[in-house]
């Protein structure tokens, strides 16, 4: 049994190891972020075997963002809600509520979310993460 596991690890690990290492530069970071967003778009249930892979990849991306992007560093320093983070990012990117309609569906929905009247869905979190080029975990 141990030999089968070791053989499987040896043959399958090299391509996975390339993905599950800390990004060395912005190009590697962008690749890993794109891959994670593609995996998230599969909308897999939490119990799916790939979910733990997505979590590990997300942790690597999150650490890179914390170390390399000032806006993420600033958000990490203060304990604020997801909505406040979105408002901060909108300000950083000079965006208005209408700029989020493509993600949330309508001006009214955007307004309700930003005013705390509605919750963000997983689809919204993924769309916002992609728009702001951040890890979706930072909005949860």
N, C-alpha and C positions, 0 to 999 in steps of 0.2 A: 504494500500500500504506500509506504513512504517513498519508494522508488518511483511509483507512478506520479505521485504529487510532485516530486522533485523534477522529473522529466517534463511534466506539464508546465511547471514554473520556468524551467530553463528554456523551453521552446516558445512560451508565450510572453515572457517578461520583457525582452528587449524593446518591442514597440510600445508597450505600456509604460515602461520606465522612462521613455523619452517624454511622455505626456505627464507623468506623475513626479516631475522634478520641478523645483522652484524655477520660475522664469529668470533667465540671465539678462534679458534685455526686453525692450518694448515690443520687438517683433515676436519673440516667443510668448510674451504676455498676450498680445493681440490674437495669436493663433490659439492659445489655450482658452481665452475668453470666447472666441468665436465657436470653438468646439463645445464649450460648456453651454453656450446659448443654443446651439443646435440640439444638444442632448436634452436641455430643458424643454425645448419646443416639442419633443416627442411626447411630453405630458405623461410620463411613466408614473405608475403608483409608487408610493413610498416603499412598499415591500419588494419592488422589482430589484433584482440583483445589481443592476447598473446604478441604482440610486446611491449606493455607498461610494461608487467610483465618482459620481457627480459631486458628492459631498467632499471627497478628498481633493478633487480638482478645484472646487470652489474655495477650499481652505488655502490652497496654494495661490490662487488668484487674489484672494482677500489679503494675504500677507504681502504680496507684491504691491498691491494698491496702497496698503497702509505705509509701506516703506518708500514708495516712489511718487505718489500723487498728493500734492499739497492739499487739494480740496477734500480728499478722503482722510488725510491726517487731521485736518481741522474738524471734520465731522466726528472722527473717533475721539477727539479730545473732550467733546461735550456730549452729555447724555441727552439726546433729543429723540423725539418720535420720528417714525418713518415719514410722516406728513411734513414735519419741520425740515427733514433732510431733503425732501422733494422741493420744498419752497426755497431752501438754500441753493440747491442745484439749479433751479429755474432762474434764480437771481444771478448765479455765476455764469450761466449760459445766455442771460438776457432773454428769457422765454416768458411768454404770457400763457394764460390758461388755454387760449385757443391753439397753442402749439402742442398741447397734449391730447387734443381731440382724436387724432389718429390712433392713439393708444387706448383711450378710455371710451370713445364712442360719441360723446356729446359734451357741449360746453357745460350743461347742467350737471352732468355726472362729474366732470372735472371739478367744478365748483363744490359739489357736495363732498367729494373726497378731501379736497383741500380745507374744507371747513369742518371736517370730522363727522359729517352726517352719514357717510358711507365708508365702508372698508375697501381697501385695495384687494383685488382678486389676484390670484397667482398669475393670470394672464397680464394684468396691469403691471405687476412687479417685474415680470420678464421684459415687457415692452419698455418700461422706464429704465431698467438696467441696461438694455441695449441702447436706448437713446442717449443716456448719460455715460455710456461706456464704463459701467461699474458692475461689480458683483451683485447679483440679485440678493444674496444673503444680507447685504448691508441695508436693505430696505425692509427686512422682515423684523 
